[in-house]
Amino acid sequence: MADRKFYLQSSEEFMKTLGRKAGKVVKYSIIMRFALNLVLHRLNLFKAMKNSLSVLRLGLGCGAFNVVFHLVRRFFALKRQAKRTRKNSIFLSQEFELTCACSLASFALHIAPPNDIRILKVVIFSRAMTSLVAYVGEATGLYRPIEGEDDRRLTVEYFLAITACFFLVYCYIFAPHSMPPSLFKTVTRALAMSDGEKRLFDVLRAISELELKMGYKVGTMAK
């Protein structure tokens, strides 16, 4: 109800409210990004200030995302109000509205630096997958999604997370070239392997490459 009132208010009031919302997004994005810069540069203010243009670009990108997102949703709200006496169309459904709003607003994120976009993609993708799994469970009734505190030990989300981890480890060991270099380096740093463990993984990769060249299935020679 609050969202509906926000999108259906007069143009002047809507733009004022939208300006305040976008201003807060820009302000907090810049503050958080600058704080991260300060931590990464070991609280050296002068070094952190050198990256001020990237900080500003991130703030503007997030602010532009917020503006486009709300403008698109206002467009759909006004269209829905104008056609409220007619039969509801799939093109005026909330699902279609949110898909269009997020898709168009995502272009604004390209104002931000590429490194920051990668971080945003990880956050957005993880939230999108969580919402998708919950939506499929609620729509089909095949399983019950996690809601708040859940005491269940085995859930669909748990199974998907374990599967994704196994797949990531398999790619890291046997098909490192299928992974983006940045992701490969991130996994390597996270594992914090010793020299002996690194040599073990190198041997496994070498064996898998030989198996492919000799026409064997991957893992045959390792057995």
C-alpha positions as YAML, in Angstrom:
chain: A
units: angstrom
residues:
- id: 1
  name: MET
  ca: [0.00, 0.00, 0.00]
- id: 2
  name: ALA
  ca: [2.84, 2.39, 0.81]
- id: 3
  name: ASP
  ca: [4.49, 1.65, -2.55]
- id: 4
  name: ARG
  ca: [1.21, 2.28, -4.36]
- id: 5
  name: LYS
  ca: [0.79, 5.68, -2.71]
- id: 6
  name: PHE
  ca: [4.36, 6.58, -3.55]
- id: 7
  name: TYR
  ca: [4.01, 5.76, -7.26]
- id: 8
  name: LEU
  ca: [0.55, 7.30, -7.69]
- id: 9
  name: GLN
  ca: [1.19, 10.67, -6.08]
- id: 10
  name: SER
  ca: [1.45, 13.83, -8.18]
- id: 11
  name: SER
  ca: [4.45, 14.27, -10.47]
- id: 12
  name: GLU
  ca: [5.89, 17.11, -8.38]
- id: 13
  name: GLU
  ca: [5.62, 15.21, -5.10]
- id: 14
  name: PHE
  ca: [6.91, 12.03, -6.70]
- id: 15
  name: MET
  ca: [10.02, 13.74, -8.09]
- id: 16
  name: LYS
  ca: [10.74, 15.37, -4.74]
- id: 17
  name: THR
  ca: [10.46, 12.08, -2.88]
- id: 18
  name: LEU
  ca: [12.48, 10.28, -5.55]
- id: 19
  name: GLY
  ca: [15.20, 12.92, -5.32]
- id: 20
  name: ARG
  ca: [15.47, 12.40, -1.57]
- id: 21
  name: LYS
  ca: [15.61, 8.62, -1.98]
- id: 22
  name: ALA
  ca: [18.27, 8.80, -4.71]
- id: 23
  name: GLY
  ca: [20.28, 11.31, -2.68]
- id: 24
  name: LYS
  ca: [20.38, 8.93, 0.29]
- id: 25
  name: VAL
  ca: [21.47, 6.05, -1.95]
- id: 26
  name: VAL
  ca: [24.29, 8.14, -3.46]
- id: 27
  name: LYS
  ca: [25.39, 9.41, -0.04]
- id: 28
  name: TYR
  ca: [25.50, 6.03, 1.67]
- id: 29
  name: SER
  ca: [27.11, 4.32, -1.35]
- id: 30
  name: ILE
  ca: [29.92, 6.87, -1.36]
- id: 31
  name: ILE
  ca: [30.40, 6.63, 2.41]
- id: 32
  name: MET
  ca: [30.54, 2.83, 2.40]
- id: 33
  name: ARG
  ca: [32.88, 2.67, -0.60]
- id: 34
  name: PHE
  ca: [35.21, 5.30, 0.86]
- id: 35
  name: ALA
  ca: [35.25, 3.46, 4.20]
- id: 36
  name: LEU
  ca: [36.23, 0.28, 2.35]
- id: 37
  name: ASN
  ca: [39.00, 2.17, 0.55]
- id: 38
  name: LEU
  ca: [40.23, 3.49, 3.88]
- id: 39
  name: VAL
  ca: [40.40, -0.02, 5.34]
- id: 40
  name: LEU
  ca: [42.15, -1.44, 2.27]
- id: 41
  name: HIS
  ca: [44.78, 1.33, 2.45]
- id: 42
  name: ARG
  ca: [45.35, 0.71, 6.16]
- id: 43
  name: LEU
  ca: [43.63, 3.93, 7.28]
- id: 44
  name: ASN
  ca: [45.88, 6.05, 5.07]
- id: 45
  name: LEU
  ca: [43.59, 8.96, 4.18]
- id: 46
  name: PHE
  ca: [45.77, 10.32, 1.37]
- id: 47
  name: LYS
  ca: [45.97, 6.98, -0.46]
- id: 48
  name: ALA
  ca: [42.23, 6.44, -0.01]
- id: 49
  name: MET
  ca: [41.51, 9.86, -1.51]
- id: 50
  name: LYS
  ca: [43.40, 8.97, -4.71]
- id: 51
  name: ASN
  ca: [40.57, 6.60, -5.63]
- id: 52
  name: SER
  ca: [37.88, 9.24, -5.09]
- id: 53
  name: LEU
  ca: [36.72, 9.20, -8.74]
- id: 54
  name: SER
  ca: [35.85, 5.50, -8.53]
- id: 55
  name: VAL
  ca: [34.00, 6.14, -5.27]
- id: 56
  name: LEU
  ca: [31.99, 8.92, -6.93]
- id: 57
  name: ARG
  ca: [31.20, 6.75, -9.95]
- id: 58
  name: LEU
  ca: [29.87, 3.99, -7.72]
- id: 59
  name: GLY
  ca: [27.63, 6.44, -5.89]
- id: 60
  name: LEU
  ca: [26.29, 7.87, -9.14]
- id: 61
  name: GLY
  ca: [25.71, 4.39, -10.55]
- id: 62
  name: CYS
  ca: [23.71, 3.30, -7.51]
- id: 63
  name: GLY
  ca: [21.77, 6.57, -7.53]
- id: 64
  name: ALA
  ca: [20.95, 6.20, -11.23]
- id: 65
  name: PHE
  ca: [19.82, 2.62, -10.63]
- id: 66
  name: ASN
  ca: [17.44, 3.83, -7.93]
- id: 67
  name: VAL
  ca: [15.99, 6.59, -10.16]
- id: 68
  name: VAL
  ca: [15.41, 4.37, -13.21]
- id: 69
  name: PHE
  ca: [13.94, 1.58, -11.07]
- id: 70
  name: HIS
  ca: [11.33, 3.85, -9.48]
- id: 71
  name: LEU
  ca: [10.51, 5.67, -12.74]
- id: 72
  name: VAL
  ca: [9.74, 2.40, -14.49]
- id: 73
  name: ARG
  ca: [7.60, 1.21, -11.58]
- id: 74
  name: ARG
  ca: [5.70, 4.53, -11.60]
- id: 75
  name: PHE
  ca: [5.03, 4.06, -15.32]
- id: 76
  name: PHE
  ca: [3.48, 0.64, -14.68]
- id: 77
  name: ALA
  ca: [1.50, 1.90, -11.67]
- id: 78
  name: LEU
  ca: [-0.05, 4.69, -13.73]
- id: 79
  name: LYS
  ca: [-0.82, 2.33, -16.61]
- id: 80
  name: ARG
  ca: [-2.42, -0.16, -14.21]
- id: 81
  name: GLN
  ca: [-4.54, 2.58, -12.65]
- id: 82
  name: ALA
  ca: [-5.70, 3.81, -16.07]
- id: 83
  name: LYS
  ca: [-6.78, 0.30, -17.11]
- id: 84
  name: ARG
  ca: [-8.11, -0.90, -13.76]
- id: 85
  name: THR
  ca: [-11.60, -1.50, -15.21]
- id: 86
  name: ARG
  ca: [-10.26, -3.76, -17.96]
- id: 87
  name: LYS
  ca: [-9.12, -7.35, -17.75]
- id: 88
  name: ASN
  ca: [-5.69, -7.66, -16.17]
- id: 89
  name: SER
  ca: [-2.88, -8.20, -18.66]
- id: 90
  name: ILE
  ca: [0.29, -10.17, -18.09]
- id: 91
  name: PHE
  ca: [2.20, -7.08, -19.24]
- id: 92
  name: LEU
  ca: [0.78, -5.15, -16.27]
- id: 93
  name: SER
  ca: [1.50, -7.87, -13.71]
- id: 94
  name: GLN
  ca: [3.86, -7.21, -10.83]
- id: 95
  name: GLU
  ca: [6.26, -9.90, -12.07]
- id: 96
  name: PHE
  ca: [6.59, -8.24, -15.49]
- id: 97
  name: GLU
  ca: [6.85, -4.82, -13.85]
- id: 98
  name: LEU
  ca: [9.72, -5.83, -11.57]
- id: 99
  name: THR
  ca: [11.51, -7.65, -14.40]
- id: 100
  name: CYS
  ca: [11.41, -4.57, -16.63]
- id: 101
  name: ALA
  ca: [12.34, -2.20, -13.80]
- id: 102
  name: CYS
  ca: [15.36, -4.24, -12.70]
- id: 103
  name: SER
  ca: [16.51, -4.94, -16.26]
- id: 104
  name: LEU
  ca: [16.42, -1.31, -17.35]
- id: 105
  name: ALA
  ca: [17.86, -0.01, -14.08]
- id: 106
  name: SER
  ca: [20.80, -2.43, -14.29]
- id: 107
  name: PHE
  ca: [22.20, -0.46, -17.25]
- id: 108
  name: ALA
  ca: [22.79, 2.46, -14.89]
- id: 109
  name: LEU
  ca: [25.23, 0.36, -12.87]
- id: 110
  name: HIS
  ca: [27.71, 0.57, -15.75]
- id: 111
  name: ILE
  ca: [28.52, 4.08, -14.53]
- id: 112
  name: ALA
  ca: [30.38, 2.38, -11.68]
- id: 113
  name: PRO
  ca: [33.96, 1.05, -12.13]
- id: 114
  name: PRO
  ca: [34.29, -2.53, -13.50]
- id: 115
  name: ASN
  ca: [35.70, -3.89, -10.21]
- id: 116
  name: ASP
  ca: [32.74, -2.54, -8.26]
- id: 117
  name: ILE
  ca: [30.32, -3.93, -10.86]
- id: 118
  name: ARG
  ca: [31.77, -7.42, -10.26]
- id: 119
  name: ILE
  ca: [31.04, -7.09, -6.54]
- id: 120
  name: LEU
  ca: [27.53, -5.83, -7.24]
- id: 121
  name: LYS
  ca: [26.89, -8.71, -9.64]
- id: 122
  name: VAL
  ca: [27.77, -11.24, -6.95]
- id: 123
  name: VAL
  ca: [25.40, -9.60, -4.46]
- id: 124
  name: ILE
  ca: [22.57, -9.17, -6.98]
- id: 125
  name: PHE
  ca: [22.96, -12.68, -8.42]
- id: 126
  name: SER
  ca: [22.91, -14.31, -4.98]
- id: 127
  name: ARG
  ca: [19.76, -12.41, -4.01]
- id: 128
  name: ALA
  ca: [18.14, -13.22, -7.37]
- id: 129
  name: MET
  ca: [18.83, -16.93, -6.97]
- id: 130
  name: THR
  ca: [17.42, -16.91, -3.44]
- id: 131
  name: SER
  ca: [14.25, -15.20, -4.65]
- id: 132
  name: LEU
  ca: [13.96, -17.55, -7.64]
- id: 133
  name: VAL
  ca: [14.21, -20.68, -5.49]
- id: 134
  name: ALA
  ca: [11.62, -19.29, -3.05]
- id: 135
  name: TYR
  ca: [9.31, -18.27, -5.91]
- id: 136
  name: VAL
  ca: [9.46, -21.70, -7.59]
- id: 137
  name: GLY
  ca: [8.72, -23.43, -4.28]
- id: 138
  name: GLU
  ca: [5.73, -21.19, -3.54]
- id: 139
  name: ALA
  ca: [4.37, -21.35, -7.11]
- id: 140
  name: THR
  ca: [4.64, -25.11, -7.60]
- id: 141
  name: GLY
  ca: [4.23, -26.35, -4.04]
- id: 142
  name: LEU
  ca: [6.92, -29.00, -4.62]
- id: 143
  name: TYR
  ca: [8.91, -27.87, -1.58]
- id: 144
  name: ARG
  ca: [8.74, -25.36, 1.24]
- id: 145
  name: PRO
  ca: [11.27, -22.52, 0.94]
- id: 146
  name: ILE
  ca: [13.23, -21.29, 3.94]
- id: 147
  name: GLU
  ca: [11.34, -18.59, 5.82]
- id: 148
  name: GLY
  ca: [13.14, -16.82, 8.65]
- id: 149
  name: GLU
  ca: [14.48, -19.19, 11.30]
- id: 150
  name: ASP
  ca: [14.13, -22.73, 10.00]
- id: 151
  name: ASP
  ca: [15.01, -25.81, 12.08]
- id: 152
  name: ARG
  ca: [15.08, -28.20, 9.12]
- id: 153
  name: ARG
  ca: [18.45, -29.86, 8.50]
- id: 154
  name: LEU
  ca: [17.83, -30.67, 4.84]
- id: 155
  name: THR
  ca: [16.26, -28.15, 2.46]
- id: 156
  name: VAL
  ca: [16.31, -27.50, -1.27]
- id: 157
  name: GLU
  ca: [18.49, -24.45, -0.68]
- id: 158
  name: TYR
  ca: [20.94, -26.58, 1.30]
- id: 159
  name: PHE
  ca: [21.09, -29.16, -1.51]
- id: 160
  name: LEU
  ca: [21.64, -26.47, -4.18]
- id: 161
  name: ALA
  ca: [24.42, -24.84, -2.13]
- id: 162
  name: ILE
  ca: [26.23, -28.19, -1.67]
- id: 163
  name: THR
  ca: [25.86, -28.99, -5.38]
- id: 164
  name: ALA
  ca: [27.25, -25.57, -6.35]
- id: 165
  name: CYS
  ca: [30.25, -26.06, -4.02]
- id: 166
  name: PHE
  ca: [31.02, -29.50, -5.49]
- id: 167
  name: PHE
  ca: [30.76, -28.10, -9.02]
- id: 168
  name: LEU
  ca: [33.03, -25.17, -8.18]
- id: 169
  name: VAL
  ca: [35.67, -27.45, -6.64]
- id: 170
  name: TYR
  ca: [35.49, -29.81, -9.63]
- id: 171
  name: CYS
  ca: [36.04, -26.91, -12.05]
- id: 172
  name: TYR
  ca: [38.86, -25.57, -9.90]
- id: 173
  name: ILE
  ca: [40.71, -28.91, -9.93]
- id: 174
  name: PHE
  ca: [39.97, -30.43, -13.32]
- id: 175
  name: ALA
  ca: [38.85, -27.51, -15.53]
- id: 176
  name: PRO
  ca: [40.52, -24.32, -14.27]
- id: 177
  name: HIS
  ca: [40.40, -22.77, -17.75]
- id: 178
  name: SER
  ca: [36.59, -22.80, -17.59]
- id: 179
  name: MET
  ca: [36.68, -20.36, -14.68]
- id: 180
  name: PRO
  ca: [37.26, -16.60, -14.97]
- id: 181
  name: PRO
  ca: [40.82, -15.74, -13.84]
- id: 182
  name: SER
  ca: [39.51, -13.48, -11.07]
- id: 183
  name: LEU
  ca: [37.31, -16.28, -9.66]
- id: 184
  name: PHE
  ca: [40.19, -18.77, -9.87]
- id: 185
  name: LYS
  ca: [42.45, -16.39, -7.91]
- id: 186
  name: THR
  ca: [39.70, -15.74, -5.34]
- id: 187
  name: VAL
  ca: [39.22, -19.46, -4.69]
- id: 188
  name: THR
  ca: [42.99, -19.95, -4.45]
- id: 189
  name: ARG
  ca: [43.29, -17.20, -1.85]
- id: 190
  name: ALA
  ca: [40.31, -18.54, 0.09]
- id: 191
  name: LEU
  ca: [41.75, -22.07, 0.27]
- id: 192
  name: ALA
  ca: [45.11, -20.79, 1.59]
- id: 193
  name: MET
  ca: [46.85, -23.97, 0.43]
- id: 194
  name: SER
  ca: [50.35, -25.03, 1.36]
- id: 195
  name: ASP
  ca: [52.99, -25.67, -1.32]
- id: 196
  name: GLY
  ca: [52.37, -29.42, -1.08]
- id: 197
  name: GLU
  ca: [48.62, -28.99, -1.60]
- id: 198
  name: LYS
  ca: [49.23, -26.75, -4.60]
- id: 199
  name: ARG
  ca: [51.50, -29.39, -6.15]
- id: 200
  name: LEU
  ca: [48.81, -32.02, -5.56]
- id: 201
  name: PHE
  ca: [46.23, -29.98, -7.47]
- id: 202
  name: ASP
  ca: [48.75, -29.33, -10.26]
- id: 203
  name: VAL
  ca: [49.33, -33.09, -10.57]
- id: 204
  name: LEU
  ca: [45.59, -33.76, -10.76]
- id: 205
  name: ARG
  ca: [45.20, -31.14, -13.48]
- id: 206
  name: ALA
  ca: [48.12, -32.60, -15.43]
- id: 207
  name: ILE
  ca: [46.58, -36.09, -15.21]
- id: 208
  name: SER
  ca: [43.21, -34.83, -16.42]
- id: 209
  name: GLU
  ca: [44.85, -33.09, -19.40]
- id: 210
  name: LEU
  ca: [46.71, -36.30, -20.32]
- id: 211
  name: GLU
  ca: [43.47, -38.30, -20.09]
- id: 212
  name: LEU
  ca: [41.75, -35.95, -22.51]
- id: 213
  name: LYS
  ca: [44.64, -36.10, -24.98]
- id: 214
  name: MET
  ca: [44.74, -39.92, -24.79]
- id: 215
  name: GLY
  ca: [40.96, -40.24, -25.19]
- id: 216
  name: TYR
  ca: [40.19, -41.48, -21.67]
- id: 217
  name: LYS
  ca: [37.40, -40.20, -19.45]
- id: 218
  name: VAL
  ca: [38.53, -37.73, -16.81]
- id: 219
  name: GLY
  ca: [39.38, -39.63, -13.61]
- id: 220
  name: THR
  ca: [40.17, -42.99, -15.26]
- id: 221
  name: MET
  ca: [43.95, -42.84, -14.73]
- id: 222
  name: ALA
  ca: [43.55, -41.40, -11.22]
- id: 223
  name: LYS
  ca: [41.73, -44.59, -10.19]
...
